Amino acid sequence: MSAELHNRLSVFRAERGMSRRELAEAVGVNPQTIGFLERGEYGPSLVLALRLARVFSVPVEALFALEPFPALGDQLARLSKES
C-alpha cells in the first residue's frame, strides 16, 4: 500500500529565507533532492526527514504528513475564532 507524502518544506524554507542550495548543504544532499522533496516526487529517508526537522527546529510531523495539510488561511481563520 503506497501513500502520498505531503510536506511543507517550501513554506519553512521560504519563511527562513533559505535557498534550496542552503537547505541541501545543511542536511548533506544535492539541491535537486530538495526540489524533488518539495514537489512530492521523492519521499525522504527517516534520517533525512529528521535532519530536515532539526534544521527548522520542529517535529518531523510539522514538515511531513500522510494527509494533506490544511490550507494556511483555514488554520488562521480557525485560530481567530478560538481567540
The first five atom37 places (N, CA, C, CB, O) and aatype in JSON, in Angstrom:
{
  "aatype": [12, 15, 0, 6, 10, 8, 2, 1, 10, 15, 19, 13, 1, 0, 6, 1, 7, 12, 15, 1, 1, 6, 10, 0, 6, 0, 19, 7, 19, 2, 14, 5, 16, 9, 7, 13, 10, 6, 1, 7, 6, 18, 7, 14, 15, 10, 19, 10, 0, 10, 1, 10, 0, 1, 19, 13, 15, 19, 14, 19, 6, 0, 10, 13, 0, 10, 6, 14, 13, 14, 0, 10, 7, 3, 5, 10, 0, 1, 10, 15, 11, 6, 15],
  "atom_mask": [
    [1, 1, 1, 1, 1],
    [1, 1, 1, 1, 1],
    [1, 1, 1, 1, 1],
    [1, 1, 1, 1, 1],
    [1, 1, 1, 1, 1],
    [1, 1, 1, 1, 1],
    [1, 1, 1, 1, 1],
    [1, 1, 1, 1, 1],
    [1, 1, 1, 1, 1],
    [1, 1, 1, 1, 1],
    [1, 1, 1, 1, 1],
    [1, 1, 1, 1, 1],
    [1, 1, 1, 1, 1],
    [1, 1, 1, 1, 1],
    [1, 1, 1, 1, 1],
    [1, 1, 1, 1, 1],
    [1, 1, 1, 0, 1],
    [1, 1, 1, 1, 1],
    [1, 1, 1, 1, 1],
    [1, 1, 1, 1, 1],
    [1, 1, 1, 1, 1],
    [1, 1, 1, 1, 1],
    [1, 1, 1, 1, 1],
    [1, 1, 1, 1, 1],
    [1, 1, 1, 1, 1],
    [1, 1, 1, 1, 1],
    [1, 1, 1, 1, 1],
    [1, 1, 1, 0, 1],
    [1, 1, 1, 1, 1],
    [1, 1, 1, 1, 1],
    [1, 1, 1, 1, 1],
    [1, 1, 1, 1, 1],
    [1, 1, 1, 1, 1],
    [1, 1, 1, 1, 1],
    [1, 1, 1, 0, 1],
    [1, 1, 1, 1, 1],
    [1, 1, 1, 1, 1],
    [1, 1, 1, 1, 1],
    [1, 1, 1, 1, 1],
    [1, 1, 1, 0, 1],
    [1, 1, 1, 1, 1],
    [1, 1, 1, 1, 1],
    [1, 1, 1, 0, 1],
    [1, 1, 1, 1, 1],
    [1, 1, 1, 1, 1],
    [1, 1, 1, 1, 1],
    [1, 1, 1, 1, 1],
    [1, 1, 1, 1, 1],
    [1, 1, 1, 1, 1],
    [1, 1, 1, 1, 1],
    [1, 1, 1, 1, 1],
    [1, 1, 1, 1, 1],
    [1, 1, 1, 1, 1],
    [1, 1, 1, 1, 1],
    [1, 1, 1, 1, 1],
    [1, 1, 1, 1, 1],
    [1, 1, 1, 1, 1],
    [1, 1, 1, 1, 1],
    [1, 1, 1, 1, 1],
    [1, 1, 1, 1, 1],
    [1, 1, 1, 1, 1],
    [1, 1, 1, 1, 1],
    [1, 1, 1, 1, 1],
    [1, 1, 1, 1, 1],
    [1, 1, 1, 1, 1],
    [1, 1, 1, 1, 1],
    [1, 1, 1, 1, 1],
    [1, 1, 1, 1, 1],
    [1, 1, 1, 1, 1],
    [1, 1, 1, 1, 1],
    [1, 1, 1, 1, 1],
    [1, 1, 1, 1, 1],
    [1, 1, 1, 0, 1],
    [1, 1, 1, 1, 1],
    [1, 1, 1, 1, 1],
    [1, 1, 1, 1, 1],
    [1, 1, 1, 1, 1],
    [1, 1, 1, 1, 1],
    [1, 1, 1, 1, 1],
    [1, 1, 1, 1, 1],
    [1, 1, 1, 1, 1],
    [1, 1, 1, 1, 1],
    [1, 1, 1, 1, 1]
  ],
  "atom_positions": [
    [[0.85, -1.18, 0.0], [0.0, 0.0, 0.0], [0.89, 1.24, 0.0], [-0.96, 0.0, 1.23], [1.68, 1.45, 0.93]],
    [[0.77, 2.04, -1.02], [1.58, 3.24, -1.17], [0.76, 4.47, -0.8], [2.12, 3.36, -2.63], [-0.39, 4.62, -1.24]],
    [[1.33, 5.35, -0.01], [0.63, 6.56, 0.41], [1.4, 7.78, -0.08], [0.46, 6.6, 1.95], [2.63, 7.78, -0.13]],
    [[0.67, 8.79, -0.45], [1.3, 10.03, -0.85], [1.8, 10.76, 0.39], [0.31, 10.92, -1.66], [1.1, 10.83, 1.4]],
    [[2.99, 11.29, 0.3], [3.58, 12.03, 1.41], [3.47, 13.52, 1.11], [5.06, 11.6, 1.65], [3.95, 13.99, 0.08]],
    [[2.85, 14.25, 2.02], [2.69, 15.7, 1.86], [3.76, 16.39, 2.7], [1.25, 16.17, 2.29], [4.2, 15.86, 3.73]],
    [[4.18, 17.56, 2.25], [5.21, 18.27, 3.01], [5.03, 19.77, 2.94], [6.58, 17.89, 2.5], [4.34, 20.31, 2.07]],
    [[5.66, 20.42, 3.89], [5.67, 21.89, 3.98], [7.09, 22.43, 3.88], [5.02, 22.36, 5.3], [7.39, 23.51, 4.4]],
    [[7.95, 21.71, 3.21], [9.35, 22.15, 3.14], [9.49, 23.53, 2.52], [10.15, 21.16, 2.33], [10.22, 24.37, 3.05]],
    [[8.8, 23.79, 1.43], [8.96, 25.09, 0.76], [8.47, 26.22, 1.65], [8.2, 25.1, -0.57], [9.03, 27.32, 1.61]],
    [[7.43, 25.97, 2.45], [6.91, 27.0, 3.36], [7.96, 27.33, 4.42], [5.59, 26.53, 4.03], [8.26, 28.49, 4.67]],
    [[8.51, 26.29, 5.05], [9.52, 26.52, 6.09], [10.78, 27.14, 5.5], [9.86, 25.2, 6.79], [11.39, 28.01, 6.11]],
    [[11.16, 26.69, 4.32], [12.37, 27.22, 3.68], [12.19, 28.7, 3.35], [12.71, 26.43, 2.4], [13.08, 29.51, 3.59]],
    [[11.03, 29.04, 2.79], [10.76, 30.45, 2.44], [10.69, 31.32, 3.69], [9.44, 30.56, 1.65], [11.19, 32.44, 3.71]],
    [[10.06, 30.79, 4.73], [9.95, 31.54, 5.98], [11.32, 31.88, 6.55], [9.14, 30.75, 7.0], [11.5, 32.95, 7.14]],
    [[12.27, 30.98, 6.38], [13.63, 31.2, 6.9], [14.52, 31.92, 5.89], [14.26, 29.88, 7.28], [15.67, 32.25, 6.2]],
    [[14.0, 32.17, 4.69], [14.8, 32.84, 3.67], [15.95, 31.99, 3.16], [0.0, 0.0, 0.0], [17.0, 32.51, 2.78]],
    [[15.76, 30.66, 3.15], [16.8, 29.74, 2.71], [16.61, 29.35, 1.25], [16.83, 28.49, 3.59], [15.48, 29.17, 0.79]],
    [[17.69, 29.23, 0.53], [17.63, 28.71, -0.82], [17.62, 27.18, -0.75], [18.83, 29.23, -1.69], [17.93, 26.6, 0.3]],
    [[17.28, 26.55, -1.84], [17.36, 25.09, -1.89], [18.79, 24.63, -1.65], [16.84, 24.56, -3.25], [19.02, 23.63, -0.97]],
    [[19.73, 25.35, -2.21], [21.13, 25.0, -2.04], [21.54, 25.07, -0.57], [22.01, 25.93, -2.88], [22.23, 24.18, -0.08]],
    [[21.14, 26.12, 0.13], [21.49, 26.26, 1.54], [20.9, 25.13, 2.38], [21.0, 27.61, 2.08], [21.57, 24.57, 3.25]],
    [[19.63, 24.79, 2.1], [19.0, 23.71, 2.84], [19.68, 22.38, 2.52], [17.5, 23.63, 2.51], [19.92, 21.57, 3.42]],
    [[19.99, 22.16, 1.26], [20.67, 20.94, 0.85], [22.02, 20.8, 1.56], [20.88, 20.91, -0.67], [22.36, 19.72, 2.04]],
    [[22.78, 21.88, 1.63], [24.07, 21.84, 2.32], [23.89, 21.55, 3.8], [24.81, 23.17, 2.14], [24.71, 20.84, 4.4]],
    [[22.84, 22.08, 4.4], [22.6, 21.88, 5.84], [22.29, 20.42, 6.18], [21.45, 22.77, 6.3], [22.57, 19.97, 7.29]],
    [[21.71, 19.69, 5.22], [21.33, 18.3, 5.5], [22.16, 17.28, 4.72], [19.87, 18.1, 5.19], [21.96, 16.08, 4.87]],
    [[23.08, 17.76, 3.89], [24.01, 16.86, 3.2], [23.44, 16.16, 1.98], [0.0, 0.0, 0.0], [23.74, 14.99, 1.74]],
    [[22.61, 16.86, 1.2], [22.08, 16.28, -0.04], [22.29, 17.26, -1.18], [20.56, 15.93, 0.12], [22.73, 18.4, -0.98]],
    [[21.98, 16.82, -2.38], [22.05, 17.64, -3.58], [20.86, 18.61, -3.59], [22.08, 16.75, -4.86], [19.77, 18.22, -3.18]],
    [[21.03, 19.85, -4.05], [19.9, 20.78, -4.13], [18.72, 20.23, -4.94], [20.36, 22.08, -4.73], [17.57, 20.56, -4.65]],
    [[19.0, 19.39, -5.94], [17.91, 18.8, -6.72], [17.03, 17.92, -5.84], [18.47, 17.98, -7.89], [15.82, 17.82, -6.06]],
    [[17.63, 17.28, -4.85], [16.87, 16.44, -3.94], [15.84, 17.26, -3.18], [17.8, 15.71, -2.95], [14.71, 16.82, -2.96]],
    [[16.22, 18.46, -2.77], [15.27, 19.34, -2.07], [14.11, 19.68, -3.0], [15.98, 20.64, -1.58], [12.96, 19.69, -2.57]],
    [[14.4, 19.96, -4.26], [13.33, 20.22, -5.22], [12.4, 19.03, -5.4], [0.0, 0.0, 0.0], [11.18, 19.19, -5.43]],
    [[12.98, 17.84, -5.51], [12.16, 16.62, -5.63], [11.27, 16.44, -4.4], [13.06, 15.38, -5.82], [10.1, 16.09, -4.52]],
    [[11.85, 16.68, -3.22], [11.07, 16.55, -1.99], [9.92, 17.56, -1.96], [11.98, 16.75, -0.76], [8.78, 17.2, -1.67]],
    [[10.22, 18.81, -2.27], [9.2, 19.86, -2.22], [8.05, 19.59, -3.19], [9.82, 21.22, -2.54], [6.9, 19.9, -2.89]],
    [[8.36, 19.02, -4.33], [7.32, 18.72, -5.33], [6.63, 17.38, -5.06], [7.93, 18.7, -6.73], [5.7, 17.01, -5.78]],
    [[7.05, 16.67, -4.04], [6.44, 15.38, -3.72], [6.84, 14.27, -4.66], [0.0, 0.0, 0.0], [6.16, 13.25, -4.74]],
    [[7.94, 14.45, -5.38], [8.41, 13.43, -6.33], [9.32, 12.4, -5.66], [9.15, 14.1, -7.48], [9.71, 11.41, -6.28]],
    [[9.65, 12.64, -4.41], [10.59, 11.79, -3.69], [10.23, 11.83, -2.22], [12.05, 12.24, -3.92], [9.96, 12.9, -1.67]],
    [[10.21, 10.68, -1.57], [9.98, 10.61, -0.14], [11.31, 10.46, 0.57], [0.0, 0.0, 0.0], [12.13, 9.63, 0.17]],
    [[11.55, 11.24, 1.61], [12.85, 11.18, 2.28], [13.0, 9.92, 3.14], [13.05, 12.42, 3.14], [12.02, 9.33, 3.57]],
    [[14.23, 9.54, 3.36], [14.5, 8.5, 4.36], [14.17, 9.1, 5.72], [16.01, 8.0, 4.3], [14.03, 10.31, 5.86]],
    [[14.04, 8.24, 6.71], [13.77, 8.73, 8.06], [14.91, 9.63, 8.54], [13.58, 7.54, 9.04], [14.66, 10.66, 9.18]],
    [[16.13, 9.26, 8.24], [17.28, 10.07, 8.65], [17.22, 11.45, 8.02], [18.6, 9.37, 8.27], [17.45, 12.45, 8.71]],
    [[16.93, 11.52, 6.73], [16.84, 12.82, 6.06], [15.68, 13.64, 6.62], [16.68, 12.64, 4.55], [15.83, 14.84, 6.84]],
    [[14.54, 13.02, 6.85], [13.39, 13.74, 7.42], [13.75, 14.33, 8.78], [12.16, 12.8, 7.55], [13.39, 15.46, 9.09]],
    [[14.46, 13.56, 9.59], [14.86, 14.06, 10.91], [15.89, 15.18, 10.81], [15.43, 12.92, 11.76], [15.86, 16.12, 11.59]],
    [[16.79, 15.08, 9.85], [17.76, 16.17, 9.62], [17.05, 17.46, 9.2], [18.79, 15.77, 8.55], [17.38, 18.54, 9.68]],
    [[16.08, 17.32, 8.31], [15.32, 18.5, 7.86], [14.56, 19.12, 9.04], [14.33, 18.12, 6.74], [14.55, 20.34, 9.19]],
    [[13.94, 18.29, 9.85], [13.21, 18.8, 11.01], [14.17, 19.52, 11.97], [12.49, 17.65, 11.75], [13.82, 20.55, 12.55]],
    [[15.36, 18.98, 12.13], [16.35, 19.6, 13.02], [16.76, 20.98, 12.5], [17.59, 18.7, 13.16], [16.94, 21.91, 13.29]],
    [[16.92, 21.12, 11.2], [17.29, 22.42, 10.62], [16.26, 23.48, 10.99], [17.42, 22.32, 9.08], [16.61, 24.62, 11.3]],
    [[14.99, 23.11, 10.95], [13.92, 24.07, 11.23], [13.46, 24.06, 12.69], [12.73, 23.77, 10.33], [12.57, 24.82, 13.07]],
    [[14.08, 23.21, 13.5], [13.74, 23.11, 14.93], [12.26, 22.83, 15.16], [14.14, 24.38, 15.66], [11.61, 23.46, 15.99]],
    [[11.75, 21.87, 14.38], [10.34, 21.47, 14.51], [10.26, 19.94, 14.53], [9.47, 22.05, 13.34], [11.19, 19.27, 14.09]],
    [[9.15, 19.4, 15.04], [8.97, 17.95, 14.94], [8.81, 17.54, 13.48], [7.74, 17.49, 15.77], [8.32, 18.33, 12.67]],
    [[9.21, 16.34, 13.15], [9.12, 15.87, 11.77], [7.67, 15.96, 11.26], [9.65, 14.42, 11.66], [7.46, 16.17, 10.06]],
    [[6.69, 15.8, 12.14], [5.28, 15.87, 11.73], [4.87, 17.27, 11.28], [4.38, 15.44, 12.88], [3.85, 17.42, 10.6]],
    [[5.65, 18.29, 11.63], [5.35, 19.64, 11.15], [5.76, 19.8, 9.69], [6.06, 20.69, 12.01], [5.26, 20.69, 9.0]],
    [[6.66, 18.94, 9.21], [7.14, 19.01, 7.83], [6.48, 18.0, 6.91], [8.61, 18.8, 7.81], [6.23, 18.3, 5.74]],
    [[6.18, 16.8, 7.42], [5.67, 15.72, 6.58], [4.42, 15.11, 7.18], [6.74, 14.64, 6.4], [4.29, 15.0, 8.4]],
    [[3.49, 14.71, 6.32], [2.25, 14.07, 6.77], [1.7, 13.18, 5.66], [1.2, 15.12, 7.19], [1.98, 13.39, 4.48]],
    [[0.92, 12.19, 6.07], [0.26, 11.31, 5.1], [-1.02, 11.94, 4.58], [-0.04, 9.95, 5.73], [-1.48, 11.6, 3.48]],
    [[-1.61, 12.85, 5.34], [-2.81, 13.57, 4.92], [-2.39, 14.97, 4.49], [-3.87, 13.63, 6.07], [-1.41, 15.51, 5.0]],
    [[-3.12, 15.57, 3.55], [-2.79, 16.95, 3.15], [-2.87, 17.9, 4.35], [-3.73, 17.43, 2.03], [-3.74, 17.75, 5.21]],
    [[-1.98, 18.86, 4.39], [-2.03, 19.87, 5.43], [-3.2, 20.8, 5.15], [-0.69, 20.66, 5.5], [-3.49, 21.08, 3.98]],
    [[-3.88, 21.29, 6.18], [-4.95, 22.27, 5.94], [-4.36, 23.55, 5.36], [-5.72, 22.57, 7.25], [-3.21, 23.91, 5.63]],
    [[-5.15, 24.22, 4.57], [-4.7, 25.49, 3.98], [-4.39, 26.48, 5.1], [-5.78, 26.08, 3.02], [-5.07, 26.51, 6.13]],
    [[-3.36, 27.28, 4.9], [-2.95, 28.24, 5.92], [-4.08, 29.2, 6.26], [-1.73, 29.01, 5.45], [-4.28, 29.53, 7.43]],
    [[-4.82, 29.64, 5.27], [-5.95, 30.54, 5.52], [-7.0, 29.92, 6.42], [0.0, 0.0, 0.0], [-7.56, 30.58, 7.29]],
    [[-7.27, 28.63, 6.22], [-8.23, 27.92, 7.06], [-7.72, 27.83, 8.49], [-8.49, 26.51, 6.5], [-8.5, 28.0, 9.43]],
    [[-6.44, 27.57, 8.67], [-5.87, 27.49, 10.0], [-5.95, 28.83, 10.72], [-4.42, 27.02, 9.93], [-6.27, 28.9, 11.9]],
    [[-5.65, 29.91, 9.99], [-5.69, 31.24, 10.6], [-7.13, 31.61, 10.98], [-5.11, 32.3, 9.64], [-7.36, 32.19, 12.04]],
    [[-8.08, 31.28, 10.12], [-9.48, 31.56, 10.43], [-9.92, 30.81, 11.68], [-10.38, 31.19, 9.24], [-10.61, 31.36, 12.54]],
    [[-9.52, 29.54, 11.79], [-9.88, 28.73, 12.97], [-9.25, 29.32, 14.22], [-9.43, 27.27, 12.79], [-9.9, 29.39, 15.27]],
    [[-8.0, 29.74, 14.15], [-7.32, 30.33, 15.3], [-7.98, 31.63, 15.74], [-5.86, 30.58, 14.99], [-8.11, 31.89, 16.93]],
    [[-8.4, 32.44, 14.79], [-9.03, 33.72, 15.15], [-10.38, 33.49, 15.82], [-9.19, 34.61, 13.91], [-10.78, 34.27, 16.67]],
    [[-11.09, 32.43, 15.44], [-12.36, 32.1, 16.09], [-12.15, 31.6, 17.51], [-13.12, 31.04, 15.28], [-13.0, 31.82, 18.38]],
    [[-11.02, 30.92, 17.75], [-10.74, 30.37, 19.08], [-10.31, 31.45, 20.06], [-9.65, 29.31, 18.99], [-10.43, 31.27, 21.27]],
    [[-9.8, 32.58, 19.56], [-9.31, 33.6, 20.5], [-10.32, 34.65, 20.82], [-8.11, 34.26, 19.96], [-10.04, 35.56, 21.6]]
  ]
}
